[in-house]
Amino acid sequence: MKKLFILIIVIILFSFIFGDVEIFSSNVGTNIIYDYSKEREISTITFFFDGGTANYARDKAGIERFLLEAIQKGSSKYSESDINVLMDKYGLRISFENNYDYSSISFTTFNNYFNNALDIAADMLSEPLFLNKNIEIIRRKMIDNIKSKEENPDKYVWLKMNDWFFREHQYISLPDGYIETVSNITRDDLKGHLDFLTKKNKVLISIVTGIPLQNEENIIKEKLSFMKTEKNWKKVIPSAFKDIERDTVMYAEKENLQTEYVACKFLLPSVTNDAFIPARIGLSILSKRIWETLRTKHGLTYATYMGASDKKVNYGVFYVSTDYPDSAISLFYQEMKKFKKEGVTQREIDDLRNIYETSFYMNNEKSDERSFTNGYNFMIYGDYDHNAKFMKRVGKIKPKEINNVLSEYLKNYQFLILR
């Protein structure tokens, strides 16, 4: 009986994971991913806008976050109060991402209300009201959020690090903006940027649902007919970071700190580079080792980690909060030296693979997670099914490959100590 129950669960999982996926054309090009599985009861549509910080100058930093907040506050057909009522009625959830390389907004609801949610989404993205009172509410909220980050040393240390590491690069335009930039964004700025994103940039749409495509294709095309893709649009590929050729240690001051904070960045291969996967796995293994060394063995900290970012132009990170930053950095160097000498083990890889596999299957059950993943993968890699290929790649990775990749990239560390 137990085996039968497990078999049923596996069958259900696979029915979600391996749905019927089609990519069809509209005004935005061949960029609508439709992932159908009859077992799904929840639908999600996600709109992706490529470019991120490449879409605006530093003096407009924060504009895409501002925009994605503002369009939710009412449109030509739906007032803000209407939207709030319908969110309860339809079980509608709206979420957005605001990233260095892209922005996205998702609408999730029950299948029965998918067309209602689609109509709300289309109206928000085509004819938002941008009422002045709501713009000012969002502005204050964003400025409060920026101030909160500047007051939080765990976040402030990365802001100061980014000022250095992202100098002369598009990523210097912080996606959440700065107080001075958010303070000066106008209603006309928002209208102009929305027009750019929906008619002159590259829009990618990812849908996950339990409704067959033949029931929806014409409706989707009609509702989203206002969207266009620039005829001569070219994929945004950020430039490389400014040359980093040696280890650097910098300092920043902040009053009333209870301890000191160390942030470190170093170059890594892009997420689109085949070397990224072994680098990511290797840094996850090193993160565990760093924790054991700094926290368990030496008691220098309650918080430390290493990891790989996920940018088109990429970097790795190390962080620790401690009263003894010099000792922590010294132990960090010892661990990196030990890795270059001994490498990682197959057992460490296998343990991490199990975690990845669990996350992969669990995330594919959720419509909103799968909608985002399909769209992100298609936008970045040109393949909505990249995660499945990623898992196959993880299954074949051996210690030698990780050791070779990280031995090349573990160098030229840029440290910033906040004290």
N, C-alpha and C positions, 0 to 999 in steps of 0.2 A: 504493500500500500504506500509506503514511504517513497519507494522508487517511482511509482506511478505519479505521485504528487510532484516529485522533482522533475520528471519528464514533462508534465503539463506546464510547469513554470518555465522550463527551458523553451518549449514550443511557443509559449506566449511571448517570451523575450525576443526570440528570433523573428516572430511575426512583426514586432515593432522595429527591430534593427534592420531587417532586410525588406523594407517596404518597396512599393512600386514608384520609382523616381523617374520623372521626365523633366526635360529642360525645353521650354518653348519660347517663342519670340513675341515681342510686342514693340511698342514705341521705344522702349529702353534697350532694344536689341535682343539677342538670344541669351537673356539673363534672368529668366524666371524659373526657379527650381521648384518643382511640385513633387512633394514626397507624400504618397498616399498609402495608408494602411487601414483596411476596413475595421480593424480592432480599435483604432484610436477614437476616443470620445472628445478629445480636446484638439483645437486647431490653433496654430500660430502663424502669423505672417510677419516677417522681419524685412525691413528696408535697410540696405547698406549703402553708404555714401563713401566712395573711395577718396583717399588723399589725406584726411586728418589735418595735421598742422601745415601740410603743404597747400591747403586751400585758403589760407589767410596769412597776412603779415603779423608780426609780433604785436603791433598796436591794436589788432583785433583778436588777440588771444582770448579764448573763452566763448567766442561767438557761436560755435556749433552746439556747445552745451546750453548756452542761453536760448538758442533757437529751439532745440528739442524740448526744453522746458516750456517755452512760450506757446508752442503750437497746441499744447494740451489744455490751454486755458480758454478755449472757445474758438469756433469757426463759423462760417456763414450759415450753416444749417444747424449747428449744435452749440448752444451757449455752454459756459462752464458748468452751470447747474444741471443742464441737460446731460452733459457727459457724466457727471457724478452719479446721476440717477440711473443712467444706462449701464454704467460700470457695475452697479449693484444688480441690475436686472439681468444682464448678460453674463455675469461673472467675469467681466472683462478686466484684464490686467495689462497695463502699459509699462514698459521698461525701456531704458535706452543705455547705450554704451557711447562713451566719448573718449576716443583713443588718439594716440599720436599718428596712427596710420589710417584711421577710418572713424566713422560714426555710424551708429545703427539705432533703430527704434523698432520695438516689437509689440504686437497686439495679440493677446491670447484670450480665447473664449471657448465655449462649448460649440461643437459642430453646428448645432441648430441655429446659432447666432453668428456664424462666420460672416455671412454677407452683410449683416448689420455692422459688425466690427470693421469689415472692409470699407464700408461706406463712411464710417467715422474716420478711419485712417486716411482715406482719400481726401476727405474734406479738410482735415487738419493740415495735410501736406500741400493742399492746393489753395485753400482760402482761409487761413487762420485770421482771427480778428486783430491780434496784437494790440489789445486795449492798453492804454498808457498805465492804468492803475495796476494791471497784472505785470507789465514790464517792470515797474518799480518794485513790486513785491519780489519778483524773481531776482532782480538786481541785488536787493538787500540780502536775500537768501544766499546768493552766490558769494557776495563779499563777506558775509559772516562765515561761510565755509572756508574761504581763503584765509581769513584771519585765524580760524580754528586750526588750520594746518600749520600756520606760522607759529602758533603758540604751542603746538605739540612737538616736542623735540624729536620724537620718532619720525615724524614726517618732515620737520624743518631741516633735518640733516640731509635728507634726500633733495630737498629744494635747493639747498646750497651746493650740493654735489652736482646737480643738474646744470646749475649756472656755469660750472666749469666744464663738465663733460660734454654738454650740448652746445658749447659756444660755437658761433658761426655755422650752426646747423639748424634745419627747420624745426627740430624737436625743442629748440629753445622757446618756441611758442607754446607755453604750458596749456594743455587742452582745457583745464578748468579756469584759465585766465589769471590775470593779476588784478589787484584792486584798481589800479589806474586804467587798465583796459576795459574791465567790466563796467567801470563807472561811466565810460564814454560811449558805450555801444548804444545806438539809437534804433528807433522803430524802422527807419529806412534801411539801416544796416541789416537788420534781421530780414526784412522783405527781400532785399537784394541778394542776401546769402542763400535764402531759401530758393529763389529763382535760379541761382547758380547751381545748387545741389540737384534740383529736380529737372533742370532743362539743359544745363551746359556741362555737367560733370558726367559721372558714370554711376547709374543706379543699378543695384542688384537686389532682387527680391527672392526671398526664400520662404516657402510655404510648407508646413507639415500639417496633415489633416486626415480625417477619416471620411472625407467626401471625394468621390471619384472625379478625376480631372474633367471628363466630358460634361459634368454638371456645372463646372465653374469657369472653364477657360474663357468663354466669351464675356462672362460677367467681369472677370478680373481685367481683361483687356479694356473693356468699356470704362470701368471705374478708374483705371490708372492711365487713361488716354492722355491726360495732361502732362505726363512725364515724358521726357525725351533724353536722348544721349547725344552729346556734341558729336557731329559728324567726324571731325578730325581728332577726337579725344584719344589721348595716349595714357597708358597705365602709369600711375605715379610711382617712380622709383627714387627714393631719397638718395642724396649723395652720401659718401662715406663721412665718418666723423673726422674731425681735425686730427692730424697725425699725433699719435701717442706713442712715444718711443722709449720711455723709461718710467720707472716707478716714481710716484710723486706723493708727498704727504702735505696736506694743507690743513689749515685750522680756521675755525669760525667760533665766534663768541656768542653766548646767550646767557642772560642773567637768570639766577635762581634755579640752576640745574641741580638735581639730586645726584647725578652721575654724569659720565661722559658717553658720547655716542660716536661710533665709527661707521662710516659708510664707505664702500669701495666699489668701483666699477672697473671692468676690463673688457676688451673687445672679444666678441664671439662671432661665429658665422651667422648669417641671416637665417631666418626661419625657412627660407626657400632653398637654402643650401643643404645638400645631403649630409654634410658634417654636423648640422645642428642637432640631429637626433642623438648621436652618441655624446655630443657635448652636454645636452640637456640631462641625459641619464647619468652621465658621470658627475655632474654638479649636484644632482640630487643625492648621489651616494656620498659625495664629499660633504654635503650639508649635514648628513647624519654623523659623519666622523668629526666635523667641527664642533657639533653640539656635544658629543661625548668627550672631546678634549677640553673645550673651554668651560663647559658646565659641569659635567660629571667628574672628570679627573681633577680639574684645577679650581672649580668653584668661582670662576671669574665673572659669571654672568647668569642672568635668568633668561636672556633672549639673544640668540645668535642663529644665523642661517647663511647658506649660500644658495645660488640658483641661477637659472638662465631666464632672461627676458624673452619676449616673443615678438620682436620688432623686425621690420624689413631690413633695417640697419641695426645690428644687434649688439648686446653686451651681457656680461655676467655680473653678478652682484655678491657682495659679502657684507654682513651687518653684525654688529655686536654693541650692546650697551654694557658699560663696565666702569668701575673705578680705576681700572688699570689698563688703559688703552695700549700702552707700549708693550706690556706683557701679552695682551691678547693678539696684537699684530705679530709679535715674535712667534707665538704659537701657530698662528695662521701660516706664516712662512714655513715653519717646520712641517706642518701637515701637507703643504703643497710640495715641499721637497721630498717628503716620504712618498707621496703619490707618484711623483715622477720616477722614483726609484722602484717602487713595488707595484704600482698600478692598482686596479680594482680586481675583485674576484668574481667568478661566475656566480657564486652564491649571492653576492650583493646585487648583481644584475637580476637574478631570478626573483629575489624578494621584491624588488622594485617592479618587475614585470607583473607580478600578481596584483599589486596596488593599481597599476595602470589598467589592467584588464577589468578589475571590479568597477573602476570609475567609468571606463568606456561603456560597459553594458548598462550601468545604472543611468548614465546621462542620456543614453539613446532612448530610454523609456519616456522621457519627458519631452513633450512637444516643443516647448520653448527652447530647451537646451539643444534639441536636434535641429530646429529651425535655424538657430544661431550658428551651430557648428557647420551645417551644410553650406550656408551662405558665406561664412568666414572662409571656409576651405576653398570654395569656388573662387572667391575674390582674391585670395592670397596665392593659392596653388593652381588655380584653374581646374580643380577636381573636387567636387562636393564630397567624394568618398575618401578623402585623404586620410581621415582618422583610421579607417580599416587598414589602409596600406601602412600607416604609422605603426599599428599594432603588429602587423606581420614583420615589419622592419625590426621592431623591438624584440620580437621572438627569435630573430637570427643574430642579434648583436653579440659579439664576443668581447672579452676584456681587452684584447689587443687593439681593436678598433677604437674603443673609448680612450685607451691610454695614448694612442698615437695622436688623436685629435686634440685632447686636452693638453698634452705635452707641448703642442704648438701654440695654444692660446693662453695658457696660464702664465702670463707675464705682463709687464707694464701696468702694474696695479696703480689705480688712482684713488688714494685714500683722502677722506676728509674727516677730521676729528672735531666734533662740536663739544665745546667745553665752557 
